[in-house]
Amino acid sequence: MTQTTMPTVAPRTVWRVTVGFTYLREACRKTGIDPNAVVVEQIQPRHKADAAEAYLEFPTYFCDTRHKFVLLLAQLVRRNLPLEVSLRQIAPKTEELISFARIYPRMDDEIRRLLMQIDPQMAHTMADLNARIETVFERLRRKLAGGV
């Protein structure tokens, strides 16, 4: 009797950008992303909703193309907004969060030293991701400002 093994399904990677609701809504409008992609972090009274933090994840039903997500990031970076970019690993069957890593802004030195003590390989990976996204953001800023 032969045994069949089920193929292993890898966790799915989800990018998340977090910034003020008003800025994210405007960036969605400018890039053609469905405004339903925006999730408000915390329910706010109507008169305070514009000040709330919100996030958008990619890929999702409402934001399913890499091109639009990068355009959204470019809109936010161009305005030099205080945004956060993170990566999340989601379990394939349960949809549970497996891991979370904030890749922008850069970890402060104290957190980086602590991570080095706990998991040096992860600390190096995070530093590499920080450097990569900062490089991309700097290129976007130059390109959008008309530079090379």
Contacts in CASP RR format, 6 or more apart in sequence:
PFRMAT RR
TARGET T0000
AUTHOR 0000-0000-0000
METHOD contacts of the structure
MODEL  1
MTQTTMPTVAPRTVWRVTVGFTYLREACRKTGIDPNAVVVEQIQPRHKAD
AAEAYLEFPTYFCDTRHKFVLLLAQLVRRNLPLEVSLRQIAPKTEELISF
ARIYPRMDDEIRRLLMQIDPQMAHTMADLNARIETVFERLRRKLAGGV
9 92 0 8 1.000
9 93 0 8 1.000
10 92 0 8 1.000
11 89 0 8 1.000
11 90 0 8 1.000
11 91 0 8 1.000
11 92 0 8 1.000
11 98 0 8 1.000
12 89 0 8 1.000
12 90 0 8 1.000
12 92 0 8 1.000
13 87 0 8 1.000
13 88 0 8 1.000
13 89 0 8 1.000
13 90 0 8 1.000
14 57 0 8 1.000
14 58 0 8 1.000
14 59 0 8 1.000
14 60 0 8 1.000
14 87 0 8 1.000
14 88 0 8 1.000
14 89 0 8 1.000
14 90 0 8 1.000
15 57 0 8 1.000
15 58 0 8 1.000
15 69 0 8 1.000
15 85 0 8 1.000
15 86 0 8 1.000
15 87 0 8 1.000
15 88 0 8 1.000
16 55 0 8 1.000
16 56 0 8 1.000
16 57 0 8 1.000
16 58 0 8 1.000
16 85 0 8 1.000
16 86 0 8 1.000
16 87 0 8 1.000
16 88 0 8 1.000
17 24 0 8 1.000
17 55 0 8 1.000
17 56 0 8 1.000
17 72 0 8 1.000
17 73 0 8 1.000
17 76 0 8 1.000
17 83 0 8 1.000
17 84 0 8 1.000
17 85 0 8 1.000
18 41 0 8 1.000
18 53 0 8 1.000
18 54 0 8 1.000
18 55 0 8 1.000
18 83 0 8 1.000
18 84 0 8 1.000
18 85 0 8 1.000
18 86 0 8 1.000
19 53 0 8 1.000
19 54 0 8 1.000
19 55 0 8 1.000
19 76 0 8 1.000
19 81 0 8 1.000
19 82 0 8 1.000
19 83 0 8 1.000
19 84 0 8 1.000
20 51 0 8 1.000
20 52 0 8 1.000
20 53 0 8 1.000
20 54 0 8 1.000
20 81 0 8 1.000
21 38 0 8 1.000
21 40 0 8 1.000
21 49 0 8 1.000
21 50 0 8 1.000
21 51 0 8 1.000
21 52 0 8 1.000
21 53 0 8 1.000
21 54 0 8 1.000
22 50 0 8 1.000
22 51 0 8 1.000
23 76 0 8 1.000
23 79 0 8 1.000
23 81 0 8 1.000
24 38 0 8 1.000
24 54 0 8 1.000
24 55 0 8 1.000
24 56 0 8 1.000
24 76 0 8 1.000
25 35 0 8 1.000
25 38 0 8 1.000
25 54 0 8 1.000
26 75 0 8 1.000
27 33 0 8 1.000
27 72 0 8 1.000
27 75 0 8 1.000
27 76 0 8 1.000
28 34 0 8 1.000
28 35 0 8 1.000
28 37 0 8 1.000
28 38 0 8 1.000
28 56 0 8 1.000
28 72 0 8 1.000
29 35 0 8 1.000
30 71 0 8 1.000
30 75 0 8 1.000
31 68 0 8 1.000
31 71 0 8 1.000
31 72 0 8 1.000
31 75 0 8 1.000
32 68 0 8 1.000
33 56 0 8 1.000
33 62 0 8 1.000
33 63 0 8 1.000
33 68 0 8 1.000
33 69 0 8 1.000
33 72 0 8 1.000
34 62 0 8 1.000
34 63 0 8 1.000
36 62 0 8 1.000
37 56 0 8 1.000
37 57 0 8 1.000
37 60 0 8 1.000
37 62 0 8 1.000
37 63 0 8 1.000
38 54 0 8 1.000
38 55 0 8 1.000
38 56 0 8 1.000
39 54 0 8 1.000
39 55 0 8 1.000
39 56 0 8 1.000
39 57 0 8 1.000
40 49 0 8 1.000
40 52 0 8 1.000
40 53 0 8 1.000
40 54 0 8 1.000
41 52 0 8 1.000
41 53 0 8 1.000
41 54 0 8 1.000
41 55 0 8 1.000
42 52 0 8 1.000
42 53 0 8 1.000
44 51 0 8 1.000
44 52 0 8 1.000
56 63 0 8 1.000
56 69 0 8 1.000
56 72 0 8 1.000
57 63 0 8 1.000
57 88 0 8 1.000
58 64 0 8 1.000
58 66 0 8 1.000
58 69 0 8 1.000
59 66 0 8 1.000
59 69 0 8 1.000
63 69 0 8 1.000
63 72 0 8 1.000
73 85 0 8 1.000
73 137 0 8 1.000
73 140 0 8 1.000
74 140 0 8 1.000
74 144 0 8 1.000
76 83 0 8 1.000
77 83 0 8 1.000
77 137 0 8 1.000
77 140 0 8 1.000
77 141 0 8 1.000
77 144 0 8 1.000
78 140 0 8 1.000
78 141 0 8 1.000
78 144 0 8 1.000
80 141 0 8 1.000
83 104 0 8 1.000
84 102 0 8 1.000
84 104 0 8 1.000
84 105 0 8 1.000
85 102 0 8 1.000
85 103 0 8 1.000
85 104 0 8 1.000
85 133 0 8 1.000
86 100 0 8 1.000
86 101 0 8 1.000
86 102 0 8 1.000
86 103 0 8 1.000
86 104 0 8 1.000
87 100 0 8 1.000
87 101 0 8 1.000
87 103 0 8 1.000
87 129 0 8 1.000
88 97 0 8 1.000
88 99 0 8 1.000
88 100 0 8 1.000
88 101 0 8 1.000
89 97 0 8 1.000
89 98 0 8 1.000
89 99 0 8 1.000
89 100 0 8 1.000
90 96 0 8 1.000
90 97 0 8 1.000
90 98 0 8 1.000
91 97 0 8 1.000
91 98 0 8 1.000
101 126 0 8 1.000
101 129 0 8 1.000
103 126 0 8 1.000
103 129 0 8 1.000
103 130 0 8 1.000
103 133 0 8 1.000
104 130 0 8 1.000
104 133 0 8 1.000
104 134 0 8 1.000
104 137 0 8 1.000
106 130 0 8 1.000
106 134 0 8 1.000
107 115 0 8 1.000
107 126 0 8 1.000
107 127 0 8 1.000
107 130 0 8 1.000
112 123 0 8 1.000
112 126 0 8 1.000
112 127 0 8 1.000
115 122 0 8 1.000
115 123 0 8 1.000
115 126 0 8 1.000
116 123 0 8 1.000
142 148 0 8 1.000
END
